[in-house]
Each structure stands twice: as C-alpha cells, then as structure tokens.
Amino acid sequence: MKKKLSVGLILLLSIFLALSGCFSGEKTTNEPEKPSTPSEEGKDNEQEASGPKILRLNNNEEPGSLHPGTAQGTHDSWILEHAFEGLTKKTPEGEIVPGMAESWETSEDGLTWTFKLRSDVKWSNGDPVTANDFEYAWKYALNPETASTYAYQLYYLEGGEAYNSAEEGADLAALEAAVGVKAVDDTTLEVKLAQPTPYFLDLTSFYTYYPINKAVQEANPNWYQEADSYVSNGAFKLTEWKHKESMKLAKNENYYDKDKINLDEVQFVIIDDENTSWQMYQSDELDLVYPLPQDVIGQLKAENNPEFQIGSDLSVYYYNLNTEKKPFNNVKIRKALSMALDRETIVEHVAQGGQSPAYSVVPPGIPDVSGDYQENTGNLFDANIEEAKKLLEEGLAEEGLDKFPAVTLTYNTSEGHKMIAEAVQEMWRKNLGVEITLENVEFQVKLDREKAGDYEISRAGWVGDYVDPMTFMDLWVTDGPYNDANWSNSEYDKLINLAKTTMVQEDRMKAMHDAEKILMDEMPIIPIYFYTKPYTVKPHVTGIYTPINSYPQFIYADIKK
C-alpha cells in the first residue's frame, strides 16, 4: 500500500507541475467506474486440469437493465453481448457474419430485408428461437409504454418512429401493426425500412435488435431481473446474480455453436473501485481487468508489461453542459470552458492510456468517402487561454453576472473519472478563475439525473453502436433521448435528417461533417479525448479480442491448462 500511495503522490505532483505551465498566454494548436469475490477454488493461477474452465473478471457497475429492450450502458451490454445474439454477429476481425439468421436478401431499392433464421436455434430454456421473437422484441422496444431510451435505434423501420412517438389517446394497436417488421413464418423475418440505411446490417448485431422470448416476457415481465428466471439465446446463460456483488455466466448447452465455446463459466465481481480490481488481479483472483487505475496504466505502459494490452475504441470522453441552466445557456461561456482545457496534459499525465486529445466529436476508425472520417475532420476548435478569458468575460456580461456562479461537475464513481475531473477543475481555476465543486455518484444515478436535467456539468462517454459517424452525430438532435445537454439547433437537425435519408455517400458524409462543425461551434458538450481500451489479461487466458466498439470479448476465450 505504501508503494501505491507514493506513486499516487508523485502522479498528483506531476499533474500540478504540468498544469503550472499549461498556457503561456499564446494561442496553441493541437492534434487532435469490498464486494464478495469469486469462489476460493478459482484463486490459483493454473486451474486443475480436470476442473472446469472459469474466467474471472470485473464489471465496474451493477447492470442497470439486462433486458435488450431497455439496456443502455456498457455495464449492461458487456453481459448482453455474451448472453444474447442477434440476426447477425461480428467476428474478432469485425466482419458481419450470420448469427441467428443463416442468410438474408435485400431488395434492389434497399428497403426490404428478408432474414432466414437457422432451424436449430434455441433459447436457454429449450424453446425454439423464432422470427416471432424478433418481431415481438423490436415492437416491445418501440412501444411508448416501455420507455426504452434506445427505441430511436429502431426508427429505421417503417412506422417505427410514429409508433414510439404516439401521443396519448392514439390507436397503439394500429401503429404497432404498421411497424416494418413481420414474422412471415417461424424462420422468416421480413423487415421494411423507412429509407435505405447503409449500416442496417451492422445494427442487427446491436443489442436493441436482439430477440426476447415472447412466452417468457408475457408470463413474467420481470424475467430479466433475477438469474433464476433469466432466459437468453447466446453463447452463455446467466446462472447467478448477487446484486451489486457478483454474477455468473455458464456455457449455454442449447447454443447452436456451442462446440466453439471453450469456457464453462464466467465469474464477474461488481466493483466500482479500480484499485480493488487491480489488487485482485495481482493476487490472482481475477484473470482480466478493465478498466485499470490511471497510475497503473502509466506504470504498465512504461514497463512494456506483456499482460498489458491497449485495444482501439470507437468512443469519446466528454462533459455535458446543461444548456437549460445558467450560465450554460450562453455559447460564449461554453466555448470559454472548452478552450481553457489542456487536453494534452490530461491524456499524457492523467489518463495515460494512449488516448488522443479530442478537438471534435467523432473518433478515429470510421471510413469516410475516402480516408478516415476523423482525420478528414481535423481540429474544429483550438485551446486558447486568452480567447477563453475574453469569451468568458463577454458571456458573463451578457448574462448580467459579475462572476461565474457556483456550479457542480458530476461524475460517476471511478478513481479515473475523479482524477480527470480534478485536473479539469484546476485548469478552470488557474486559467479562468472559475471555481467549481466536484460530486461523484453511482453510474445509474448519474444517468437518471442526466435524463431528468438534474445536473449542471456531467461527465459522459459514448461508445459507437455501429461503425458510422451517425452513431455519434444523431445524439444531439432536438429532444434526442441522449441529448442530455438539452441543446437544439434547427440547421443541425436538418443536416442529420439529410444524412439519414440519402444513400449518396458523399452527401451523407458532407452533411455530417457540416453538422459536427455546428456542434463544436455551439459547444453544448466539451470533448476531452478519444478513448482506448487499456486492460490486463493473464497469460493462461487466450482468445480475448477487442472490437472497436465493445468491451473485451470472451465468447471464444480459453483457459490454458
């Protein structure tokens, strides 16, 4: 413990030394979350040759919902991605391949898709997975009474938005019947889109598009809240859930591709303290840890530790500014706060995981018409302390304020988020004379408060649901379910609508580039950096892979005996 404390003090000192020289006054141009532990039998590095293959890892938050129709965070999706499967799935290389569907056809106009399901697919309780389960699940998520925040991902279906947006008194049965998904028979699913969607096939591997067992849902609407009633169709099934403590997944013997699944069991501990997770990894109680403490990342990276891996990540770390609360209704004040941050210091001395400073919103890794979308975007704003001071002064005057009011920055419990928030707090104090208060809360509490508008500044992050700029750009349309900044711009909305309704790739990409410029000029959110996925995995674990938009995947993992 003394060693870890001394490293933390050295890191803290280095941060503030770096902060002391953040800006010289000249314009600079830059390029771009103690529970019970797994059973004692799993503590040894090498599991007995005759014993089951058990992978032990941590989930840094209690899942908010393990129902595909209502899940919304990575703490949910990490479980869902292994317990469920959609019409399609992705290989470790990112290729879209058949999942529950063995084949599909598309009409010439791109509006009608016909999926043929495998004949041998079953739920974990032995029921057959049918096309009716997919139709039921998609309409369940769209049903306005379900209150799914991810329902908008199904607006690509003909009639999807009209059904989900129905006002009180509307004929819900008629609107539901008009939604463009229909089980023609038990193994044939017909999907009709509102307009051609280039990335629709990618979406069918996303968890909102997973099926749910219609009979189970109708018999027990709370089936997804406990392990003993949980029914899924993926490679693993949920066998134990000690809420806010631990979870267990077991190999699903009813999975059609079970012969390719090597693990017998996966044991999760639920820990929001990254230092505790790391200590458990060091004492051989865990086989894989993600996320890692920030200071540990720096150490492992410097040592070239062979157990340390950095995966790419299609995600952005940012701060929401609640534009419905003063002074964040003023664009000059929002821009001043953004321009006063030294992102290079944050990524090099605080985050330390190979992240890239973000001067735009869409991260690297998405193809443009030619080249990489983010590289083509470049920097949409600069760090400039003198301009930030000027904008802050003008903005406060416009709001009739003599000084910056007392505000709170809210982040979900995590040592890493805390350290970044403290660095941001110090930069605003030193560079602008702005004093803010920090507040940490549980992740689900943070999400709920953001939806209620009960915050001033909040830490946020977004992982792309599919590999297209739209997975980021449609977040901030007027009244969008994840527009937690409560921002609205009619021209932005028009550009996003254009990008969603044309199949001309040049026009789509130009519209999104133009919309991103508007977003960064208005600055309702403050991008900080583009994520990476730094994690550690024991040498006896093989087959872990890291998709660009998911946590480390263990579906094909194995334990060397």
C-alpha positions as CSV (number, residue, x, y, z in Angstrom):
1,M,0.0,0.0,0.0
2,K,2.9,2.4,0.7
3,K,4.2,1.9,-2.8
4,K,0.8,2.7,-4.4
5,L,0.4,5.7,-2.2
6,S,3.8,7.1,-3.2
7,V,3.1,6.5,-6.9
8,G,-0.2,8.4,-6.5
9,L,1.5,11.4,-4.8
10,I,4.2,11.5,-7.5
11,L,1.5,11.5,-10.2
12,L,-0.5,14.2,-8.4
13,L,2.6,16.3,-8.1
14,S,3.4,15.8,-11.8
15,I,-0.1,16.8,-12.8
16,F,0.0,20.1,-11.0
17,L,3.6,20.8,-12.2
18,A,2.3,20.2,-15.7
19,L,-0.7,22.5,-15.0
20,S,1.5,25.3,-13.9
21,G,2.8,25.6,-17.4
22,C,-0.4,24.7,-19.3
23,F,-0.6,28.0,-21.2
24,S,1.7,30.8,-21.8
25,G,-1.0,33.2,-23.0
26,E,-0.3,32.4,-26.6
27,K,-2.7,30.5,-28.9
28,T,-1.8,26.8,-29.2
29,T,-2.8,24.5,-32.0
30,N,-3.0,20.8,-31.1
31,E,-3.7,17.5,-32.9
32,P,-6.4,16.0,-32.1
33,E,-16.4,3.5,-12.9
34,K,-15.3,-4.8,-0.8
35,P,-17.8,-6.9,-2.8
36,S,-17.6,-10.6,-2.4
37,T,-15.0,-12.3,-4.5
38,P,-15.3,-15.4,-6.7
39,S,-15.1,-18.8,-5.0
40,E,-11.8,-19.8,-3.5
41,E,-11.4,-22.6,-5.9
42,G,-10.6,-20.1,-8.7
43,K,-7.8,-18.2,-7.0
44,D,-4.8,-20.2,-8.3
45,N,-3.2,-19.1,-11.5
46,E,-3.4,-22.5,-13.1
47,Q,-6.8,-24.2,-12.7
48,E,-6.7,-28.0,-12.2
49,A,-6.5,-29.9,-15.5
50,S,-9.6,-31.9,-14.6
51,G,-11.6,-28.9,-13.4
52,P,-13.9,-26.5,-15.3
53,K,-12.6,-23.6,-17.3
54,I,-13.5,-20.5,-15.4
55,L,-12.8,-16.9,-16.5
56,R,-12.8,-14.4,-13.7
57,L,-13.2,-10.7,-14.3
58,N,-14.8,-7.5,-13.1
59,N,-17.8,-5.4,-14.1
60,N,-17.3,-1.9,-12.8
61,E,-21.1,-1.2,-12.2
62,E,-24.2,-3.1,-11.3
63,P,-26.2,-3.5,-14.5
64,G,-29.0,-1.1,-14.9
65,S,-31.0,-3.4,-17.0
66,L,-30.3,-6.8,-18.6
67,H,-33.3,-6.6,-20.9
68,P,-32.2,-5.9,-24.5
69,G,-35.1,-3.5,-25.0
70,T,-34.3,-1.3,-22.0
71,A,-30.5,-1.6,-21.6
72,Q,-28.5,1.5,-22.3
73,G,-24.9,1.3,-20.8
74,T,-21.7,-0.6,-21.3
75,H,-22.2,-2.2,-17.8
76,D,-25.3,-3.8,-19.3
77,S,-24.0,-4.5,-22.8
78,W,-21.0,-6.5,-21.7
79,I,-23.3,-9.2,-20.2
80,L,-25.9,-8.9,-23.0
81,E,-23.3,-9.3,-25.8
82,H,-22.4,-12.7,-24.4
83,A,-25.8,-13.9,-23.2
84,F,-27.7,-12.9,-26.4
85,E,-27.2,-13.0,-30.1
86,G,-28.9,-11.0,-32.9
87,L,-29.7,-11.8,-36.5
88,T,-26.0,-11.2,-37.2
89,K,-22.8,-11.2,-35.2
90,K,-19.3,-10.0,-35.7
91,T,-16.0,-12.0,-35.9
92,P,-12.9,-10.9,-34.0
93,E,-11.8,-9.2,-37.2
94,G,-15.1,-7.1,-37.2
95,E,-16.7,-8.9,-40.2
96,I,-20.5,-9.2,-40.1
97,V,-21.5,-12.8,-40.3
98,P,-24.7,-14.9,-39.8
99,G,-25.9,-15.2,-36.2
100,M,-29.5,-16.3,-35.5
101,A,-30.1,-15.8,-39.2
102,E,-28.3,-18.2,-41.6
103,S,-28.9,-15.9,-44.6
104,W,-30.6,-12.7,-45.8
105,E,-31.7,-11.0,-49.0
106,T,-32.2,-7.3,-49.8
107,S,-34.5,-5.7,-52.3
108,E,-33.0,-3.7,-55.1
109,D,-34.1,-0.4,-53.5
110,G,-32.6,-1.4,-50.2
111,L,-35.9,-1.0,-48.3
112,T,-36.9,-4.6,-47.8
113,W,-34.7,-7.2,-46.0
114,T,-35.7,-10.8,-45.6
115,F,-33.9,-12.9,-43.0
116,K,-34.0,-16.7,-42.8
117,L,-33.4,-18.0,-39.3
118,R,-31.4,-21.2,-38.6
119,S,-33.7,-24.2,-37.9
120,D,-31.7,-25.3,-34.8
121,V,-31.6,-22.1,-32.7
122,K,-33.0,-22.4,-29.1
123,W,-33.4,-20.3,-26.0
124,S,-31.5,-21.3,-22.9
125,N,-34.8,-22.9,-21.5
126,G,-35.0,-25.1,-24.7
127,D,-37.7,-23.1,-26.5
128,P,-37.1,-22.6,-30.2
129,V,-36.0,-19.0,-31.2
130,T,-38.4,-17.9,-33.9
131,A,-38.9,-14.9,-36.1
132,N,-41.9,-14.0,-33.9
133,D,-39.4,-13.4,-31.0
134,F,-37.6,-10.8,-33.1
135,E,-40.8,-9.1,-34.2
136,Y,-42.1,-9.1,-30.7
137,A,-38.8,-7.7,-29.2
138,W,-38.4,-4.9,-31.7
139,K,-42.0,-3.8,-31.2
140,Y,-41.6,-4.1,-27.5
141,A,-38.7,-1.6,-27.5
142,L,-40.7,0.8,-29.7
143,N,-43.8,0.6,-27.6
144,P,-44.1,4.1,-26.0
145,E,-45.2,2.4,-22.8
146,T,-41.9,0.5,-22.5
147,A,-40.0,3.8,-22.1
148,S,-36.9,2.5,-23.9
149,T,-34.3,5.2,-24.3
150,Y,-32.8,3.2,-27.2
151,A,-36.0,3.0,-29.1
152,Y,-34.7,5.6,-31.6
153,Q,-32.3,3.0,-33.0
154,L,-35.4,1.2,-34.4
155,Y,-36.7,4.3,-36.1
156,Y,-35.0,3.0,-39.3
157,L,-38.0,0.6,-39.5
158,E,-41.0,1.8,-41.5
159,G,-43.5,3.2,-39.0
160,G,-41.1,2.8,-36.1
161,E,-40.8,6.5,-35.1
162,A,-44.6,7.0,-35.5
163,Y,-45.3,4.1,-33.1
164,N,-42.8,5.1,-30.5
165,S,-43.8,8.8,-30.6
166,A,-47.5,8.2,-30.4
167,E,-49.4,10.7,-28.2
168,E,-51.9,9.7,-25.5
169,G,-55.1,8.5,-27.0
170,A,-53.6,7.3,-30.2
171,D,-54.5,3.9,-31.6
172,L,-51.4,2.0,-30.5
173,A,-52.6,-1.3,-32.0
174,A,-52.8,0.2,-35.4
175,L,-49.5,2.0,-35.1
176,E,-47.8,-1.2,-34.0
177,A,-49.3,-3.2,-36.9
178,A,-47.8,-0.6,-39.3
179,V,-44.2,-1.1,-38.0
180,G,-42.0,-2.6,-40.7
181,V,-41.1,-5.9,-39.1
182,K,-43.1,-9.1,-39.6
183,A,-42.7,-12.8,-38.9
184,V,-43.8,-14.4,-42.2
185,D,-43.4,-17.8,-40.5
186,D,-41.3,-19.3,-37.7
187,T,-38.0,-18.9,-39.6
188,T,-38.6,-16.0,-41.9
189,L,-38.4,-12.3,-40.8
190,E,-39.4,-9.6,-43.2
191,V,-38.1,-6.1,-42.4
192,K,-39.2,-2.9,-44.2
193,L,-37.1,0.3,-43.7
194,A,-38.4,3.9,-43.8
195,Q,-35.4,4.7,-46.1
196,P,-32.3,2.9,-47.3
197,T,-29.8,2.6,-44.4
198,P,-26.2,1.7,-45.4
199,Y,-25.4,0.4,-41.9
200,F,-28.6,-1.5,-41.2
201,L,-26.9,-4.9,-41.3
202,D,-24.4,-3.7,-38.7
203,L,-27.4,-2.6,-36.5
204,T,-28.8,-6.1,-36.5
205,S,-25.9,-7.2,-34.3
206,F,-26.6,-4.5,-31.8
207,Y,-28.3,-5.4,-28.5
208,T,-31.5,-3.4,-29.0
209,Y,-32.1,-5.6,-32.0
210,Y,-31.7,-8.8,-30.0
211,P,-34.8,-11.1,-29.7
212,I,-36.7,-11.7,-26.5
213,N,-38.6,-14.9,-25.7
214,K,-42.2,-13.8,-26.2
215,A,-43.7,-16.5,-24.0
216,V,-41.3,-15.7,-21.1
217,Q,-41.9,-11.9,-21.4
218,E,-45.7,-12.3,-21.3
219,A,-45.6,-14.8,-18.4
220,N,-43.2,-12.8,-16.3
221,P,-42.5,-9.2,-17.2
222,N,-39.7,-9.1,-14.7
223,W,-37.8,-12.2,-16.0
224,Y,-34.6,-10.2,-16.6
225,Q,-34.2,-9.0,-13.0
226,E,-33.0,-12.3,-11.5
227,A,-30.8,-15.2,-12.6
228,D,-33.4,-18.0,-11.9
229,S,-35.9,-16.5,-14.4
230,Y,-33.4,-15.2,-17.0
231,V,-33.7,-16.7,-20.5
232,S,-31.3,-15.8,-23.3
233,N,-30.2,-17.2,-26.7
234,G,-26.5,-16.5,-26.8
235,A,-23.3,-18.5,-26.0
236,F,-23.7,-18.0,-22.3
237,K,-26.6,-18.0,-19.8
238,L,-27.0,-16.2,-16.5
239,T,-26.9,-18.6,-13.6
240,E,-26.2,-16.4,-10.6
241,W,-26.8,-12.7,-9.7
242,K,-25.9,-11.4,-6.3
243,H,-27.0,-7.8,-6.9
244,K,-24.2,-5.2,-6.5
245,E,-21.8,-8.1,-5.6
246,S,-21.3,-10.7,-8.3
247,M,-22.7,-12.5,-11.3
248,K,-22.0,-15.9,-13.0
249,L,-22.5,-16.9,-16.6
250,A,-22.3,-20.5,-17.8
251,K,-21.9,-22.1,-21.2
252,N,-25.3,-22.4,-22.9
253,E,-25.7,-26.0,-23.9
254,N,-28.6,-25.0,-26.2
255,Y,-26.4,-22.6,-28.2
256,Y,-26.2,-23.8,-31.8
257,D,-22.4,-23.1,-32.0
258,K,-21.6,-24.5,-28.5
259,D,-18.7,-26.6,-29.8
260,K,-16.8,-23.4,-30.4
261,I,-17.3,-22.2,-26.8
262,N,-14.4,-23.2,-24.6
263,L,-15.3,-21.7,-21.2
264,D,-17.5,-23.5,-18.8
265,E,-18.2,-20.4,-16.6
266,V,-17.5,-16.7,-16.4
267,Q,-17.5,-15.1,-12.9
268,F,-17.9,-11.4,-12.6
269,V,-17.3,-9.3,-9.4
270,I,-19.1,-6.0,-9.4
271,I,-16.6,-3.4,-8.3
272,D,-16.6,0.4,-8.9
273,D,-13.1,0.8,-7.3
274,E,-10.4,0.2,-9.9
275,N,-7.7,-0.1,-7.3
276,T,-9.5,-3.0,-5.7
277,S,-9.9,-4.7,-9.1
278,W,-6.3,-4.3,-9.8
279,Q,-5.3,-5.7,-6.4
280,M,-7.4,-8.7,-7.0
281,Y,-5.7,-9.2,-10.4
282,Q,-2.3,-9.0,-8.7
283,S,-3.3,-11.6,-6.1
284,D,-4.6,-13.9,-8.9
285,E,-8.3,-13.5,-8.0
286,L,-9.1,-12.1,-11.4
287,D,-7.9,-13.1,-14.9
288,L,-8.8,-9.9,-16.8
289,V,-9.3,-6.3,-15.5
290,Y,-10.9,-3.4,-17.4
291,P,-10.8,-0.5,-16.6
292,L,-7.5,-0.1,-14.8
293,P,-6.4,2.6,-12.4
294,Q,-4.8,5.6,-14.2
295,D,-1.4,5.4,-12.4
296,V,-1.2,1.6,-13.0
297,I,-1.8,2.2,-16.8
298,G,1.2,4.5,-16.8
299,Q,3.4,2.0,-15.0
300,L,2.5,-0.9,-17.1
301,K,2.9,1.0,-20.3
302,A,6.4,2.2,-19.2
303,E,7.4,-1.3,-18.2
304,N,6.1,-2.9,-21.5
305,N,4.3,-5.5,-19.4
306,P,3.3,-8.4,-21.6
307,E,0.0,-8.7,-19.8
308,F,-1.0,-5.1,-20.6
309,Q,-3.0,-4.6,-23.8
310,I,-4.3,-1.4,-25.4
311,G,-7.3,-2.0,-27.7
312,S,-8.7,0.5,-30.0
313,D,-12.0,2.1,-29.0
314,L,-14.8,3.8,-31.0
315,S,-15.7,6.2,-28.3
316,V,-15.3,9.8,-27.0
317,Y,-14.9,11.1,-23.4
318,Y,-16.8,14.4,-22.9
319,Y,-18.6,16.7,-20.5
320,N,-22.3,17.7,-20.9
321,L,-23.2,21.3,-20.2
322,N,-26.8,21.6,-19.3
323,T,-27.8,24.4,-21.7
324,E,-31.1,24.9,-19.9
325,K,-29.3,26.2,-16.8
326,K,-27.4,29.5,-16.4
327,P,-24.7,30.2,-17.3
328,F,-24.5,27.3,-19.8
329,N,-27.3,28.8,-21.9
330,N,-24.6,31.2,-23.2
331,V,-22.5,29.8,-26.0
332,K,-19.5,32.1,-25.3
333,I,-19.3,30.7,-21.7
334,R,-19.5,27.1,-23.1
335,K,-16.7,27.8,-25.6
336,A,-14.6,29.5,-23.0
337,L,-14.7,26.5,-20.7
338,S,-13.7,24.2,-23.6
339,M,-10.9,26.4,-24.9
340,A,-9.3,26.7,-21.4
341,L,-8.5,22.9,-21.1
342,D,-5.1,21.4,-21.9
343,R,-6.1,18.1,-23.3
344,E,-2.5,17.0,-23.9
345,T,-1.8,17.2,-20.2
346,I,-4.9,15.2,-19.4
347,V,-4.1,12.3,-21.8
348,E,-0.3,12.2,-21.1
349,H,-0.3,12.8,-17.3
350,V,-3.7,11.7,-16.1
351,A,-5.4,9.2,-18.4
352,Q,-2.1,7.7,-19.6
353,G,-3.6,5.0,-21.8
354,G,-2.6,6.2,-25.3
355,Q,-5.7,8.3,-25.7
356,S,-5.9,11.1,-28.2
357,P,-6.9,14.7,-27.3
358,A,-10.4,15.4,-28.9
359,Y,-11.0,18.6,-30.8
360,S,-14.1,17.2,-32.5
361,V,-16.7,14.5,-31.5
362,V,-16.5,11.6,-33.9
363,P,-13.4,9.4,-33.1
364,P,-11.0,7.8,-35.4
365,G,-11.7,4.4,-37.0
366,I,-14.7,5.2,-39.2
367,P,-14.3,5.2,-43.0
368,D,-15.2,8.4,-44.9
369,V,-15.8,8.6,-48.6
370,S,-12.1,8.4,-48.8
371,G,-9.7,8.0,-45.8
372,D,-10.7,8.2,-42.1
373,Y,-13.7,10.4,-41.1
374,Q,-12.0,11.9,-38.1
375,E,-8.7,12.6,-39.8
376,N,-10.7,14.4,-42.6
377,T,-12.5,16.5,-39.9
378,G,-9.3,17.7,-38.2
379,N,-9.4,20.2,-35.3
380,L,-12.7,22.1,-35.1
381,F,-11.5,24.3,-32.3
382,D,-8.3,25.2,-30.5
383,A,-7.0,25.6,-27.0
384,N,-6.5,29.3,-26.5
385,I,-6.4,30.8,-23.0
386,E,-6.6,34.4,-24.0
387,E,-9.6,33.9,-26.2
388,A,-11.2,31.8,-23.5
389,K,-10.8,34.7,-21.0
390,K,-12.3,37.1,-23.4
391,L,-15.3,34.9,-24.3
392,L,-16.0,34.2,-20.6
393,E,-16.0,37.9,-19.7
394,E,-18.3,38.7,-22.6
395,G,-20.6,35.8,-21.8
396,L,-20.9,36.7,-18.1
397,A,-21.7,40.3,-19.0
398,E,-24.4,39.2,-21.4
399,E,-26.0,37.1,-18.6
400,G,-25.8,40.1,-16.2
401,L,-23.3,38.2,-13.9
402,D,-20.4,39.8,-12.1
403,K,-18.7,36.4,-11.6
404,F,-19.0,32.8,-12.5
405,P,-21.7,31.2,-10.3
406,A,-21.3,28.2,-8.1
407,V,-21.7,25.1,-10.2
408,T,-21.1,21.3,-9.7
409,L,-19.4,18.8,-12.0
410,T,-20.9,15.4,-11.5
411,Y,-19.1,12.2,-12.4
412,N,-19.8,8.5,-11.8
413,T,-17.7,6.8,-9.1
414,S,-14.3,5.9,-10.5
415,E,-10.8,6.9,-9.5
416,G,-10.0,7.7,-13.1
417,H,-13.0,10.0,-13.6
418,K,-12.1,11.7,-10.3
419,M,-8.6,12.4,-11.4
420,I,-9.7,13.8,-14.7
421,A,-12.3,15.9,-13.0
422,E,-9.7,17.3,-10.6
423,A,-7.4,18.2,-13.4
424,V,-10.3,20.0,-15.2
425,Q,-11.3,21.7,-12.0
426,E,-7.7,23.0,-11.5
427,M,-7.4,24.2,-15.2
428,W,-10.5,26.2,-14.9
429,R,-9.4,27.7,-11.6
430,K,-6.0,28.6,-12.8
431,N,-6.8,29.7,-16.3
432,L,-10.2,31.4,-15.9
433,G,-10.6,32.0,-12.2
434,V,-13.6,29.7,-12.3
435,E,-14.3,27.6,-9.1
436,I,-16.4,24.5,-9.4
437,T,-17.4,21.7,-7.0
438,L,-17.0,18.0,-7.8
439,E,-19.6,15.4,-7.0
440,N,-19.4,11.6,-7.5
441,V,-22.4,9.4,-7.7
442,E,-23.2,5.8,-8.9
443,F,-23.4,5.4,-12.6
444,Q,-27.1,4.6,-12.8
445,V,-27.8,7.6,-10.5
446,K,-25.8,9.8,-12.9
447,L,-27.7,8.5,-15.9
448,D,-31.1,9.1,-14.2
449,R,-30.2,12.6,-13.2
450,E,-29.0,13.5,-16.7
451,K,-32.3,12.3,-18.1
452,A,-34.1,14.5,-15.5
453,G,-32.0,17.5,-16.3
454,D,-30.9,17.5,-12.6
455,Y,-27.2,18.5,-13.1
456,E,-25.1,21.4,-14.3
457,I,-21.9,19.7,-15.7
458,S,-21.7,15.9,-16.1
459,R,-19.0,13.5,-17.2
460,A,-20.1,11.4,-20.1
461,G,-18.8,9.0,-22.7
462,W,-20.2,7.4,-25.8
463,V,-19.2,4.1,-27.5
464,G,-20.4,3.8,-31.1
465,D,-23.2,1.3,-31.6
466,Y,-22.1,0.7,-35.2
467,V,-19.3,1.9,-37.4
468,D,-20.7,5.0,-39.0
469,P,-20.5,8.7,-37.9
470,M,-24.2,8.7,-37.4
471,T,-23.9,6.7,-34.2
472,F,-22.4,9.9,-32.7
473,M,-24.0,12.6,-34.7
474,D,-27.7,11.8,-34.0
475,L,-27.1,12.0,-30.3
476,W,-27.7,15.8,-30.2
477,V,-30.8,16.3,-32.4
478,T,-33.5,18.3,-30.8
479,D,-35.2,16.2,-28.0
480,G,-33.0,13.2,-28.8
481,P,-33.1,10.6,-25.9
482,Y,-29.3,11.0,-25.3
483,N,-29.2,14.8,-25.8
484,D,-28.5,15.3,-22.1
485,A,-27.2,18.8,-22.8
486,N,-30.8,19.8,-23.8
487,W,-29.4,21.6,-26.8
488,S,-31.3,22.4,-30.0
489,N,-30.3,23.7,-33.4
490,S,-32.6,23.5,-36.4
491,E,-29.9,23.6,-39.0
492,Y,-28.1,20.7,-37.2
493,D,-31.4,18.7,-37.2
494,K,-31.8,19.3,-41.0
495,L,-28.3,18.1,-41.7
496,I,-28.7,14.9,-39.6
497,N,-32.0,14.2,-41.3
498,L,-30.4,14.6,-44.7
499,A,-27.6,12.2,-43.8
500,K,-30.2,9.7,-42.7
501,T,-32.4,9.9,-45.8
502,T,-29.9,9.8,-48.7
503,M,-27.9,6.8,-49.9
504,V,-25.4,9.1,-51.7
505,Q,-22.3,8.6,-49.5
506,E,-20.7,11.9,-50.5
507,D,-23.8,13.8,-49.5
508,R,-24.2,11.8,-46.2
509,M,-20.7,12.5,-45.1
510,K,-20.7,16.1,-46.1
511,A,-23.9,16.7,-44.1
512,M,-22.4,15.0,-41.0
513,H,-19.1,17.0,-41.3
514,D,-21.1,20.2,-41.6
515,A,-23.3,19.2,-38.6
516,E,-20.2,18.5,-36.5
517,K,-18.9,21.9,-37.2
518,I,-22.1,23.4,-35.9
519,L,-22.0,21.3,-32.8
520,M,-18.4,22.4,-32.0
521,D,-19.2,26.0,-32.7
522,E,-22.1,25.9,-30.3
523,M,-20.2,23.6,-27.8
524,P,-23.1,22.1,-25.8
525,I,-20.7,19.4,-24.9
526,I,-16.9,19.6,-24.2
527,P,-15.0,16.7,-25.9
528,I,-11.9,15.7,-23.8
529,Y,-10.3,12.7,-25.5
530,F,-10.9,9.7,-27.7
531,Y,-10.8,6.6,-25.7
532,T,-8.6,3.5,-25.9
533,K,-9.2,0.2,-24.1
534,P,-6.2,-0.5,-21.7
535,Y,-6.7,-3.8,-19.9
536,T,-4.7,-6.6,-18.4
537,V,-5.2,-10.3,-19.1
538,K,-3.3,-13.3,-17.6
539,P,-1.0,-15.4,-19.8
540,H,-3.1,-18.5,-19.3
541,V,-6.1,-16.8,-20.9
542,T,-6.3,-16.9,-24.7
543,G,-8.8,-15.8,-27.4
544,I,-9.8,-12.4,-25.9
545,Y,-10.4,-9.8,-28.6
546,T,-11.4,-6.2,-28.5
547,P,-13.9,-4.9,-31.1
548,I,-13.6,-1.2,-31.8
549,N,-17.0,-0.5,-30.2
550,S,-17.2,-3.1,-27.4
551,Y,-15.6,-4.1,-24.1
552,P,-13.1,-7.1,-24.4
553,Q,-15.0,-10.1,-25.7
554,F,-14.6,-13.5,-24.2
555,I,-17.0,-15.6,-26.3
556,Y,-14.1,-17.6,-27.8
557,A,-11.7,-17.3,-24.9
558,D,-10.0,-20.4,-23.5
559,I,-8.0,-21.3,-20.4
560,K,-4.7,-23.0,-20.9
561,K,-4.3,-26.0,-18.6
